[in-house]
Amino acid sequence: MKVLIVGEYSGVGAGLKFGFDQLGIHCDHIKTPDGYKNIGNSLKKKSALMSHILMCLSALEKSLRFKYDLAIFLSPFVFNRPLYINKMLNSLIINSSNKNILLCCTSDSVWWNDWPEKNIRSPRIGALLDRGFKLHPFCSPNFYDYNISFAEKMDKVFTLGACYSIAYSNTEFNTVKIHYPLVPPIINKTEKEIDFYHGITRPGMKGSELIKSLINKVSQKHPKAQIKITTKVDFQEYESILDHTKVYFDQIYSYGPGMSSLSALYRVPLVATGIKSAPGYEKYISDCPCVDILDNLDNLESFVFKGDYKTAMKNNRDFIHKYHDPVKVVKSILDEF
């Protein structure tokens, strides 16, 4: 069996490739160099315009040469840009593969349009609204219509996690939910020297100002607490910081744990996020060890000074293995065929 993965979103493609490799299945992964956190790219750095064209050209060349049994497309948004060139290339890739699936994630216009809880969408596009945008650009009819027509060309449509599954439940597609495939990291065993850590990736979009105010309150009560806040650090540096951290604050405006939270669960005893602002997530996964930031501030403080780190880490890693093991995720995809 030969598999082609086109695109990347927050390490999902890398996780799928890891799972296929572990099963001994030939897998090629073509992605752009301007993806989230710039993880493991197969193309040299170009402009966003050129990198997406090069990605589809490279994927087309491989699909014509290898005749893949299965092509997996990550995020329809990637294939809606630019200048309609990718749309043409995309059709050629689809026609040259035996089976094609779409994995819905990241800036998917169906998600933006059909996500039922509009009230939790708005804080995360607040920065755009403040600059005069009435709607997120992904909500435009052109994006939405193309993404629907793109999904209709697929043999199967998969949704990543609870949020995309909820959005696509309002469409005519019979989708299949899969979990985030997380590649097991290399853990550096170190003392937990940082009490509280927050890594800011998108200032103003994920509640960082509120998190910083909460951390300031903690520091006033506990002057000796070791606190670290960073902005847009390299992913390898981010992972290194997590190896030294007791409590990690991810984001308040959430739709369930993403790459940052799940990576942290491997390394950090306690991960705090906005999980209760994610309708449907707790029904999707009821035993997530992440805690809600706003509801548990006092507990987070006591955990730093009295917590059972060893038990917490075991629970975290058991959870990751149960839901997010790449081999299990890949098998769940293959089971559909």
Protein Blocks (a to p, Z undefined) as FASTA:
>chain_A
ZZddedjeehlmmmmmmmmmmnopacdddddfkbghiiaiabdcddfklmmmmmmmmmmm
mmmmnopabdcdehjklmmcghhlmmmmmmmmmmmpmbdcdddehjdfklmmmmmblmlm
mmmmmmmmmnopabdfklpmklmmmmmmmmmmpmbdcdehjklmmmmmmpmbdcdddddd
dddddddddddfbfbdcddfbghklopmmmmmmmmmmmmmmmmbccdddehiafklmmmm
mmmpfbdcfbfbdgbjafklmmmmmmmmbacdfkllmghklmmpmmbcbdcfklmmmmmm
mmmmmpcfklmmmmmmmmmmmmmgmklmmmmmmmmZZ
